[in-house]
Amino acid sequence: MKLLVFLIAPLFLASCLKSLPPIQTVQNFDLNRYDGEWHELARLPNRFERNLIAAKATYGVGLEGPVRILNEGLKSNGEPTRITGSAKLVGDGKLEVRFDPFPANLFPGDYWVLWIDESYERAIVGTPGREYLWILSKDPADILSDFTEPLQMIKAQGFEIEKLFENPKRLAPNSRPTLLVEG
């Protein structure tokens, strides 16, 4: 009898879990307009950004080849961080990213643009498993409350927006963006 309960219990628990709606990404996503510097306003906590209090990502979209990425951060102890990588478009609003160095570049990650405003100045990016979420803006002065309506849409897709960590600082914008595209 105990064995039967042990075997059936996981099935019962799985059937009780709320099924989540499919994740919607930005349709007709324009990668060229995504080019530029994006300041991270908030994120779901993750191991990659542990102890970061500020972060930004610069995307260099070239005519050929992958998108170059430069992620910069500031740890709570004042130490700067920096990592480079690349991305390629694999579907509407869906990018596959890889970060240097080896062996990290062997493992691609999903980077799905879930929402973007018409001017391509504000975006929300996540992953299909809903464990990662970033609130981004090209304007470092923007604040999380500027995203109230789109965040409700993201919450309806099953993301735990109540767990968002809002960065207390912003990194200064680059006055002259670095050309990231090799060529």
Buried (B, 14 or more C-beta within 10 A) or exposed (E): EEEEEEEEEEEEEEEEEEEEEEBBBBEEBEBEEBBBBBBBBBBBEBEBBEEBBBBBBBBBBBEEEBBBBBBBBBBEEEEEBEBBBBBBBEEEBBBBBBBEEEEEBEEBBBBBBBBBEEEBBBBBBBBEEBEBBBBBBBBBEBEBEBBEEBBEBBEEBBBEBEEBBEBEEBBEBEEEEEEBBEE
